[in-house]
Amino acid sequence: MPSSFPSSRRRTLCLGLLPLLLGGCALSPVYERPATPAPAAFKEAQGWVAATPSDALDRGTWWTLFNDPVLNELESAVEVSNQNIAAATAAYAQARALVQQQRAALFPVVSLDAGATRSGSGGTSSTSSSARTASSRSGNNVQVSIGASWEPDVWGRLRGAANSASASAQASAADLASAKLSAQGELAANYFSLRLADTQGALLRDTIAGYERALQIARNRYAAGVATKTDVLQAETQLANAQADEAGVARQRATLEHAIAVLLGKAPADFALAPAAWSAVVPQVPAGVPSTLLQRRPDIAAAERRVAAANEQIGIARAAYFPNIGLNASYGSAGSRVADLFSASTTAWSLGLSAAQTLFNAGATGARVAGAQAAQEEAAARYRQTVLVAFQDVENQLSAAQVLARQQDLRRQASQAADEAERLMLNRYRAGQVSFSEVVSVQATALSSRRALVQAQADRQTAAIALIQALGGGWHAEP
């Protein structure tokens, strides 16, 4: 700035620029959460009776609603050892580190430089045209300086980048909650499927014992000459099929046990789950109203935060229309000795202001702004789709829970009737009133009804788990 410029005007100009340099301009659009359909009530919730107390699902440990101590122990381990959760945790840590990195750009960068050199030169000097004398020269140079540079966030580009990174970190936190909820739900579903396999295995073993008694009856009647060889062969066939079914259930149980081991972050060879009694508890889950779903589901929160991050990118792209302004300052000292560094005569300082503006780039800046706006629209559409799918998930699981409850009652009635028919048919066979083929048919129906009943119980538990997941589990979005 020329020295002829009055100092009072220089001060006035600096004071006028200071608010602009410090406050910056907001070039990002004012963010509003994208509008989504929000019905007053779930369609399939009509007649749905919530549990009491109604806040049962508000607990983070939602799996305790099933009253199974073994499941509670496994769920407490999955959050610590599951590798998908570990990966999501690390991704969240990276996102938080990026937020700190972006926020650091809002502050000046201060650097310290120091150095020492020794240099010399060799040559000849002359005192006359006929005589030359060899000479050498060497010296030391010591310097130290401190400098600072700062890019004032005049157009809000840096603050927009920090806000975008913060929104992305919040989305990453929601992704972490989704990973936890997914692993917890998968573990619970696999666990109850394993208990179903245990129950079906026990059911088949009891059935096999009954078939063995029926085979012995057929053999006794054949030996007494009151039955044909066909009765014995049918009884043997039925017994072998039941034994094959038991082997298939054992294979299914082993597969589920291996899946649970992996969810717990263990090698299948290092994990075993002993058979235990099946707790067929099916909790009544409070569905609430659709508007609360937008606050409960972590995947919805993640999608919404990504819309906010994309919104900030528009302002960052718009900032390219304006010049980049930088401030820099330095203060240093140099001398041939360290002691000279503390002499006022060897010090030097500088202050600088720079500005750079792109004058022509063939519309690249406008293209970047249009691209950022399109990305924001894409994120908004994905957010709306996530909300719609969430409503669909809840409606599906509410419907499934009610239908499966009715199915279980009917399966129980069918199983009781089939058991009684089997008992009566065996008595008639012992009395010689019916053929063994009729016994086989009734026994097959009874076994199928028993297995269908326990499957219906397991389906209700699986549907309850899916409903809890659809409602967001025990996770709550932060403001």
LOVOTI-573966 format. One record per residue (C-alpha): residue in three letters; x, y, z. Coordinates in steps of 0.25 Angstrom, whole numbers, padded with zeros to 4 digits, always signed. Each point is the difference from the previous one (the first is absolute). Layout:
ALAXYZ/...
end
This chain:
MET+0000+0000+0000/PRO+0006+0013-0004/SER+0006+0009+0011/SER-0008+0012-0005/PHE-0013-0007+0003/PRO-0005+0006+0013/SER+0002-0009+0013/SER-0014+0004+0004/ARG-0006-0006-0013/ARG+0009-0012+0001/ARG-0006-0003+0014/THR-0014+0003-0005/LEU+0002-0010-0012/CYS+0006-0011+0009/LEU-0012+0001+0010/GLY-0010+0000-0011/LEU+0007-0013-0006/LEU+0001-0007+0013/PRO-0015-0004+0002/LEU+0000-0005-0014/LEU+0013-0008+0002/LEU-0004-0006+0013/GLY-0015-0002-0002/GLY+0000-0005-0014/CYS-0012-0002-0009/ALA-0009-0012-0001/LEU-0002-0005-0014/SER-0006-0013+0003/PRO-0016-0001-0001/VAL-0007+0001+0013/TYR-0002-0015+0004/GLU-0014-0006+0002/ARG-0002-0015+0002/PRO-0007-0005-0013/ALA-0015-0002+0002/THR-0004-0015+0001/PRO-0014-0006+0001/ALA-0004-0003+0014/PRO-0013-0007+0002/ALA-0007+0003+0013/ALA+0000-0015+0004/PHE+0005-0013-0006/LYS-0010-0008-0009/GLU+0003-0013+0007/ALA+0000+0005+0014/GLN-0015-0001+0001/GLY-0004-0008+0012/TRP+0015-0001+0004/VAL+0001-0001+0015/ALA+0013+0006+0005/ALA+0008-0006+0012/THR-0001+0006+0014/PRO+0008+0008+0004/SER-0001+0007-0014/ASP+0015+0004+0001/ALA+0005-0014-0001/LEU+0007+0002-0013/ASP+0007+0013+0005/ARG+0010-0008+0007/GLY+0013-0002-0008/THR+0001-0015+0004/TRP-0013-0003-0008/TRP+0003-0015+0000/THR-0002-0001+0015/LEU-0015+0000-0004/PHE+0001-0015-0004/ASN+0004-0004+0014/ASP+0012-0009-0004/PRO+0012+0001+0008/VAL+0009-0007-0010/LEU-0004+0010-0011/ASN+0002+0011+0010/GLU+0015-0005+0002/LEU+0002-0002-0015/GLU-0005+0014-0004/SER+0009+0007+0010/ALA+0012-0006-0007/VAL-0004+0003-0014/GLU+0002+0015+0001/VAL+0014-0002+0005/SER+0005-0012-0009/ASN-0008+0002-0013/GLN+0009+0004-0011/ASN-0011+0007-0008/ILE-0002+0009+0012/ALA+0015+0002+0002/ALA+0001+0005-0015/ALA-0012+0009+0002/THR+0007+0005+0013/ALA+0013+0003-0007/ALA-0008+0007-0012/TYR-0006+0009+0011/ALA+0013+0003+0006/GLN+0005+0004-0014/ALA-0012+0009-0002/ARG+0003+0007+0013/ALA+0014+0002-0003/LEU-0004+0006-0013/VAL-0009+0010+0007/GLN+0012+0005+0009/GLN+0009+0001-0013/GLN-0010+0009-0007/ARG-0003+0008+0012/ALA+0015+0002+0002/ALA+0000+0007-0014/LEU-0008+0012+0006/PHE+0012+0004+0009/PRO+0014+0006-0004/VAL+0012-0010-0003/VAL+0012+0004+0008/SER+0014-0005-0004/LEU+0014+0001+0006/ASP+0012-0001-0009/ALA+0015-0001+0004/GLY+0013-0003-0007/ALA+0015+0001+0001/THR+0010-0001-0012/ARG+0014+0001-0002/SER+0006+0004-0013/GLY+0013+0003-0007/SER+0007+0003-0013/GLY+0014-0001-0005/GLY+0008+0007-0011/THR+0012+0010-0003/SER+0003+0014+0002/SER+0011+0009-0006/THR+0008+0012+0005/SER+0007+0002-0014/SER-0001-0005-0014/SER+0012-0009+0003/ALA-0004-0006+0013/ARG-0013-0008+0005/THR-0003-0004+0014/ALA-0009-0011+0004/SER-0012+0004+0009/SER-0013-0007+0006/ARG-0012+0006+0007/SER-0010-0007+0009/GLY-0012+0004+0009/ASN-0011-0004+0009/ASN-0015+0003-0002/VAL-0011-0002+0011/GLN-0014+0003-0002/VAL-0013-0001+0008/SER-0014+0004-0004/ILE-0015-0001+0004/GLY-0011+0001-0010/ALA-0015-0001-0001/SER-0010-0001-0011/TRP-0015+0001+0001/GLU-0011-0001-0010/PRO-0012+0008+0005/ASP-0013-0008-0003/VAL-0006+0012-0007/TRP-0009-0008-0009/GLY-0003-0011+0010/ARG+0007-0011-0008/LEU+0008-0005+0012/ARG-0011+0001+0010/GLY-0009-0007-0010/ALA+0010-0011-0002/ALA+0001-0002+0016/ASN-0016+0000+0000/SER+0000-0011-0011/ALA+0010-0008+0007/SER-0008+0001+0013/ALA-0012-0005-0007/SER+0007-0011-0006/ALA+0005-0004+0014/GLN-0014+0000+0005/ALA-0004-0009-0011/SER+0012-0009+0003/ALA-0005-0001+0014/ALA-0014-0004-0005/ASP+0007-0010-0009/LEU+0007-0006+0013/ALA-0014-0001+0007/SER-0005-0007-0013/ALA+0011-0010+0000/LYS-0002-0003+0015/LEU-0015-0001-0002/SER+0002-0009-0012/ALA+0010-0009+0008/GLN-0009-0001+0012/GLY-0012-0003-0008/GLU+0007-0011-0008/LEU+0006-0006+0012/ALA-0014-0001+0007/ALA-0006-0006-0013/ASN+0011-0010-0001/TYR-0001-0003+0015/PHE-0015-0003+0000/SER+0002-0008-0013/LEU+0010-0009+0007/ARG-0010-0002+0012/LEU-0010-0003-0010/ALA+0009-0011-0006/ASP+0003-0005+0015/THR-0015-0001+0002/GLN-0003-0007-0014/GLY+0012-0010+0003/ALA-0007-0003+0014/LEU-0013-0001-0007/LEU+0006-0010-0011/ARG+0007-0008+0011/ASP-0014-0002+0007/THR-0006-0003-0013/ILE+0011-0010-0003/ALA-0003-0007+0013/GLY-0014-0001-0003/TYR+0003-0005-0014/GLU+0009-0011+0006/ARG-0012-0004+0009/ALA-0009-0001-0012/LEU+0010-0008-0008/GLN+0001-0010+0012/ILE-0015-0001+0000/ALA+0000-0003-0015/ARG+0011-0010+0001/ASN-0008-0007+0012/ARG-0012-0001-0008/TYR+0007-0005-0012/ALA+0007-0011+0008/ALA-0014-0003+0006/GLY-0005-0001-0015/VAL-0011+0011+0002/ALA+0008+0010-0009/THR+0007+0000-0013/LYS+0014+0002-0003/THR-0004+0014-0006/ASP-0003+0005+0013/VAL+0014-0003+0005/LEU+0006+0007-0012/GLN-0009+0012+0001/ALA+0004+0002+0015/GLU+0015-0002-0004/THR-0002+0011-0011/GLN-0006+0010+0009/LEU+0010-0002+0011/ALA+0012+0002-0010/ASN-0007+0012-0006/ALA-0001+0006+0014/GLN+0014-0003+0003/ALA+0005+0007-0012/ASP-0008+0012+0003/GLU+0007+0000+0014/ALA+0013+0000-0007/GLY-0004+0012-0009/VAL-0004+0008+0012/ALA+0013-0003+0007/ARG+0007+0005-0013/GLN-0008+0013+0000/ARG+0003+0002+0015/ALA+0015-0001-0003/THR-0001+0010-0011/LEU-0007+0010+0010/GLU+0010-0002+0010/HIS+0011+0003-0009/ALA-0007+0013-0005/ILE-0002+0004+0015/ALA+0015-0002+0002/VAL+0004+0009-0011/LEU-0010+0011+0005/LEU+0008-0001+0013/GLY+0013+0002-0007/LYS+0004-0015+0003/ALA+0005-0011-0009/PRO-0011-0011+0000/ALA+0010-0010+0005/ASP+0001+0008+0013/PHE-0015+0002+0003/ALA-0011-0010+0004/LEU-0014+0003+0005/ALA-0006-0011+0009/PRO-0014-0004-0002/ALA-0010+0007+0009/ALA-0014+0002+0003/TRP-0007+0009-0010/SER-0006+0012+0005/ALA-0012+0003-0009/VAL-0003+0014+0005/VAL-0005+0009-0011/PRO+0000+0014+0005/GLN-0011+0010-0004/VAL+0008+0012-0006/PRO-0006+0014+0001/ALA+0000+0005-0015/GLY-0003+0015+0004/VAL-0004+0009-0011/PRO+0007+0002-0014/SER+0006+0013+0003/THR+0009-0005+0012/LEU+0006-0010-0010/LEU+0008+0011-0007/GLN+0007+0003+0014/ARG+0002-0015+0003/ARG+0006-0007-0012/PRO+0015+0002-0001/ASP+0000-0002-0015/ILE-0010+0012-0002/ALA+0008+0009+0009/ALA+0013-0004-0009/ALA-0008+0003-0013/GLU-0005+0013+0005/ARG+0014+0004+0005/ARG+0006-0003-0014/VAL-0010+0010-0005/ALA+0005+0011+0009/ALA+0015-0004-0004/ALA-0004+0001-0015/ASN-0007+0014+0003/GLU+0013+0006+0005/GLN+0008-0005-0012/ILE-0009+0010-0008/GLY+0006+0011+0007/ILE+0014-0005-0001/ALA-0002-0001-0015/ARG-0006+0014-0001/ALA+0012+0006+0008/ALA+0009-0002-0012/TYR-0007+0012-0007/PHE+0007+0009+0010/PRO+0015+0002+0002/ASN+0008-0007+0010/ILE+0006+0009+0010/GLY+0012-0003+0009/LEU+0008+0007+0011/ASN+0014-0003+0004/ALA+0010+0006+0009/SER+0015-0004+0004/TYR+0010+0005+0010/GLY+0014-0005+0000/SER+0015+0002+0003/ALA+0013-0004-0007/GLY+0015+0002+0003/SER+0013-0007+0000/ARG-0001-0004+0014/VAL-0011-0005+0009/ALA+0002+0013+0009/ASP-0003+0008-0012/LEU-0014-0005+0000/PHE-0004+0008+0012/SER+0005+0013-0006/ALA-0010+0010-0005/SER+0008+0004-0012/THR-0001-0015-0006/THR-0015-0001+0001/ALA-0010+0000-0012/TRP-0015+0000-0001/SER-0011+0000-0010/LEU-0015+0001-0002/GLY-0008-0004-0012/LEU-0014-0001-0006/SER-0002-0008-0012/ALA-0012-0003-0009/ALA-0002-0010-0011/GLN-0012+0000-0010/THR-0003-0010-0012/LEU-0004+0009-0012/PHE-0003-0011-0009/ASN-0002-0015+0001/ALA-0010-0003-0011/GLY-0011-0002+0009/ALA+0006-0010+0010/THR-0004+0008+0012/GLY-0015+0000-0005/ALA+0001-0015-0003/ARG+0005-0003+0014/VAL-0011+0008+0006/ALA-0011-0007-0008/GLY+0007-0013+0003/ALA-0001+0003+0015/GLN-0015+0004-0001/ALA-0003-0013-0007/ALA+0008-0008+0010/GLN-0009+0007+0011/GLU-0013-0004-0008/GLU+0005-0014-0001/ALA+0003-0001+0015/ALA-0014+0006+0003/ALA-0006-0010-0009/ARG+0007-0011+0007/TYR-0004+0005+0013/ARG-0015+0000-0004/GLN+0002-0014-0005/THR+0006-0005+0013/VAL-0012+0006+0007/LEU-0010-0007-0009/VAL+0007-0013+0001/ALA+0000+0002+0015/PHE-0015+0001+0001/GLN-0001-0012-0009/ASP+0009-0008+0009/VAL-0009+0004+0012/GLU-0013-0003-0007/ASN+0005-0014-0005/GLN+0005-0004+0014/LEU-0013+0005+0007/SER-0008-0008-0010/ALA+0009-0012+0002/ALA-0001+0001+0015/GLN-0015+0000+0000/VAL-0002-0011-0011/LEU+0011-0009+0007/ALA-0007+0001+0013/ARG-0013-0005-0006/GLN+0007-0011-0007/GLN+0007-0005+0013/ASP-0014-0002+0006/LEU-0005-0008-0012/ARG+0013-0008+0000/ARG-0002-0003+0015/GLN-0014-0005-0003/ALA+0004-0008-0012/SER+0012-0007+0008/GLN-0009-0003+0012/ALA-0010-0007-0010/ALA+0011-0007-0007/ASP+0006-0006+0013/GLU-0014-0005+0004/ALA-0002-0006-0013/GLU+0013-0007+0000/ARG-0003-0006+0014/LEU-0014-0005-0004/MET+0006-0006-0013/LEU+0011-0007+0007/ASN-0010-0006+0010/ARG-0009-0005-0012/TYR+0012-0006-0006/ARG+0004-0008+0012/ALA-0015-0005+0000/GLY+0002-0004-0015/GLN-0011+0009-0004/VAL+0009+0008-0011/SER+0012-0002-0008/PHE+0013+0005+0003/SER+0000+0010-0013/GLU-0011+0007+0007/VAL+0009+0001+0013/VAL+0011+0005-0009/SER-0008+0011-0006/VAL-0005+0005+0013/GLN+0014+0000+0007/ALA+0005+0008-0012/THR-0011+0010+0002/ALA+0003+0001+0015/LEU+0015+0002-0002/SER-0002+0011-0011/SER-0010+0007+0009/ARG+0009+0000+0012/ARG+0012+0006-0008/ALA-0009+0010-0006/LEU-0004+0005+0014/VAL+0014+0002+0004/GLN+0003+0007-0013/ALA-0011+0009+0002/GLN+0005+0004+0014/ALA+0014+0002-0006/ASP-0006+0009-0011/ARG-0007+0009+0010/GLN+0013+0002+0007/THR+0007+0003-0013/ALA-0011+0010-0004/ALA+0001+0007+0014/ILE+0015+0001-0003/ALA-0002+0006-0014/LEU-0011+0009+0006/ILE+0010+0006+0010/GLN+0010+0002-0010/ALA-0010+0007-0009/LEU-0003+0009+0011/GLY+0015+0003+0002/GLY+0002-0009+0012/GLY+0004+0008+0013/TRP+0008+0011-0008/HIS-0004+0014+0001/ALA+0005+0011-0009/GLU+0007+0012+0006/PRO-0005+0014-0002/
end
